Amino acid sequence: MLVLVKANVLTVGLEGRIDALEGLPIRVFNTPTGLEAGRSLKNENVNSIICSWNLPDAPNGRFVKTLRSAKPYLPVIVVVRAADPAQEIAARSIGAAAVLGSDESDEVFRRTIAQALGIDDAVKNEKIYAIANDSK
């Protein structure tokens, strides 16, 4: 099956959630820290960022806040600590395209990201294709 890449996505601090993005028509660049993400932003053509609110080198959303002021046009999806309304409110207040709790299921995580990136139709088409080709 040929999949056309619809977005180049930089993930920051999401090592445990990368598998949930499998099958989406996106190219993923993964970095564990804000410093490495900054380098990737200079070297890669990135359409969107999925980022943890608390990074080892940028706690309390410092990376996200800096990114939003430097590149306000770049959609940012933020993953906050589960059941932490203060982090969710802070992420929404700086204009995150979507905010997800760290305890969200892979299906909710994937669906929310697809909707935020505007690739929801591609995911639906993939499911239709899988059903149509289920002749084995």
ROBAGU-126782 format. One record per residue (C-alpha): residue number from 1; x, y, z. Coordinates in nm, 2 decimals. Example, Ala and Ser with C-alpha at 12.3 -4.5 7.8 and 13.67 -1.06 7.14 Angstrom:
ROBAGU-126782
<rec 1 <1.23 -0.45 0.78>>,
<rec 2 <1.37 -0.11 0.71>>,
***
This chain:
ROBAGU-126782
<rec 1 <0.00 0.00 0.00>>,
<rec 2 <0.13 0.34 -0.10>>,
<rec 3 <0.09 0.61 0.17>>,
<rec 4 <0.14 0.97 0.08>>,
<rec 5 <0.29 1.17 0.36>>,
<rec 6 <0.06 1.46 0.45>>,
<rec 7 <0.28 1.61 0.73>>,
<rec 8 <0.63 1.61 0.88>>,
<rec 9 <0.58 1.60 1.25>>,
<rec 10 <0.84 1.66 1.52>>,
<rec 11 <0.77 1.47 1.84>>,
<rec 12 <0.95 1.59 2.16>>,
<rec 13 <0.97 1.39 2.48>>,
<rec 14 <0.71 1.13 2.36>>,
<rec 15 <0.92 0.81 2.34>>,
<rec 16 <0.65 0.59 2.49>>,
<rec 17 <0.37 0.72 2.25>>,
<rec 18 <0.54 0.70 1.91>>,
<rec 19 <0.38 0.37 1.83>>,
<rec 20 <0.04 0.52 1.85>>,
<rec 21 <0.12 0.73 1.54>>,
<rec 22 <0.19 0.43 1.33>>,
<rec 23 <-0.03 0.42 1.02>>,
<rec 24 <-0.09 0.79 1.00>>,
<rec 25 <0.02 0.95 0.68>>,
<rec 26 <0.30 1.15 0.86>>,
<rec 27 <0.67 1.14 0.87>>,
<rec 28 <0.79 1.15 1.24>>,
<rec 29 <1.11 1.30 1.36>>,
<rec 30 <1.16 1.21 1.73>>,
<rec 31 <1.37 1.40 1.98>>,
<rec 32 <1.39 1.35 2.36>>,
<rec 33 <1.47 1.71 2.46>>,
<rec 34 <1.39 2.07 2.37>>,
<rec 35 <1.75 2.14 2.28>>,
<rec 36 <1.75 1.86 2.02>>,
<rec 37 <1.41 1.97 1.89>>,
<rec 38 <1.55 2.32 1.83>>,
<rec 39 <1.83 2.17 1.62>>,
<rec 40 <1.58 1.96 1.43>>,
<rec 41 <1.36 2.26 1.36>>,
<rec 42 <1.66 2.43 1.19>>,
<rec 43 <1.75 2.12 0.98>>,
<rec 44 <1.41 1.96 0.89>>,
<rec 45 <1.10 2.09 0.72>>,
<rec 46 <0.84 2.04 1.00>>,
<rec 47 <0.47 2.11 0.97>>,
<rec 48 <0.37 2.04 1.32>>,
<rec 49 <0.50 1.95 1.67>>,
<rec 50 <0.37 1.70 1.93>>,
<rec 51 <0.54 1.78 2.26>>,
<rec 52 <0.53 1.68 2.62>>,
<rec 53 <0.46 1.98 2.85>>,
<rec 54 <0.75 1.88 3.09>>,
<rec 55 <1.08 1.81 2.92>>,
<rec 56 <1.40 1.72 3.10>>,
<rec 57 <1.57 2.04 2.98>>,
<rec 58 <1.26 2.26 2.97>>,
<rec 59 <1.02 2.20 3.26>>,
<rec 60 <0.68 2.37 3.31>>,
<rec 61 <0.62 2.41 2.93>>,
<rec 62 <0.92 2.63 2.87>>,
<rec 63 <0.99 2.47 2.54>>,
<rec 64 <0.63 2.51 2.42>>,
<rec 65 <0.62 2.87 2.53>>,
<rec 66 <0.94 2.95 2.36>>,
<rec 67 <0.83 2.77 2.04>>,
<rec 68 <0.49 2.95 2.03>>,
<rec 69 <0.66 3.29 2.05>>,
<rec 70 <0.93 3.20 1.79>>,
<rec 71 <0.70 3.01 1.55>>,
<rec 72 <0.34 3.11 1.62>>,
<rec 73 <0.22 2.97 1.28>>,
<rec 74 <0.34 2.61 1.37>>,
<rec 75 <0.07 2.39 1.51>>,
<rec 76 <0.17 2.24 1.85>>,
<rec 77 <-0.01 1.95 2.01>>,
<rec 78 <0.07 1.93 2.38>>,
<rec 79 <0.07 1.62 2.61>>,
<rec 80 <0.02 1.72 2.97>>,
<rec 81 <0.03 1.52 3.29>>,
<rec 82 <-0.29 1.32 3.35>>,
<rec 83 <-0.55 1.50 3.56>>,
<rec 84 <-0.35 1.82 3.59>>,
<rec 85 <-0.59 2.11 3.50>>,
<rec 86 <-0.32 2.37 3.56>>,
<rec 87 <-0.10 2.23 3.28>>,
<rec 88 <-0.40 2.19 3.05>>,
<rec 89 <-0.51 2.55 3.10>>,
<rec 90 <-0.16 2.68 3.05>>,
<rec 91 <-0.12 2.48 2.73>>,
<rec 92 <-0.45 2.60 2.59>>,
<rec 93 <-0.38 2.96 2.69>>,
<rec 94 <-0.07 2.97 2.47>>,
<rec 95 <-0.26 2.85 2.17>>,
<rec 96 <-0.20 2.47 2.15>>,
<rec 97 <-0.38 2.31 1.85>>,
<rec 98 <-0.48 2.03 2.09>>,
<rec 99 <-0.41 1.92 2.44>>,
<rec 100 <-0.40 1.55 2.54>>,
<rec 101 <-0.36 1.39 2.88>>,
<rec 102 <-0.07 1.15 2.92>>,
<rec 103 <-0.32 0.88 3.02>>,
<rec 104 <-0.52 0.89 2.69>>,
<rec 105 <-0.56 0.56 2.51>>,
<rec 106 <-0.37 0.51 2.19>>,
<rec 107 <-0.69 0.53 1.98>>,
<rec 108 <-0.79 0.87 2.14>>,
<rec 109 <-0.43 0.99 2.10>>,
<rec 110 <-0.41 0.90 1.74>>,
<rec 111 <-0.76 1.03 1.65>>,
<rec 112 <-0.70 1.36 1.82>>,
<rec 113 <-0.37 1.41 1.64>>,
<rec 114 <-0.52 1.32 1.30>>,
<rec 115 <-0.80 1.58 1.36>>,
<rec 116 <-0.56 1.85 1.48>>,
<rec 117 <-0.34 1.79 1.17>>,
<rec 118 <-0.63 1.79 0.93>>,
<rec 119 <-0.56 1.43 0.82>>,
<rec 120 <-0.87 1.28 0.96>>,
<rec 121 <-1.00 1.19 0.61>>,
<rec 122 <-0.68 1.00 0.53>>,
<rec 123 <-0.73 0.78 0.84>>,
<rec 124 <-1.09 0.71 0.74>>,
<rec 125 <-0.98 0.62 0.39>>,
<rec 126 <-0.71 0.39 0.53>>,
<rec 127 <-0.98 0.20 0.74>>,
<rec 128 <-1.20 0.17 0.43>>,
<rec 129 <-0.91 0.04 0.23>>,
<rec 130 <-0.83 -0.22 0.50>>,
<rec 131 <-1.19 -0.34 0.50>>,
<rec 132 <-1.22 -0.35 0.13>>,
<rec 133 <-0.90 -0.56 0.10>>,
<rec 134 <-0.98 -0.80 0.38>>,
<rec 135 <-1.03 -1.10 0.14>>,
<rec 136 <-0.79 -1.34 0.30>>,
***
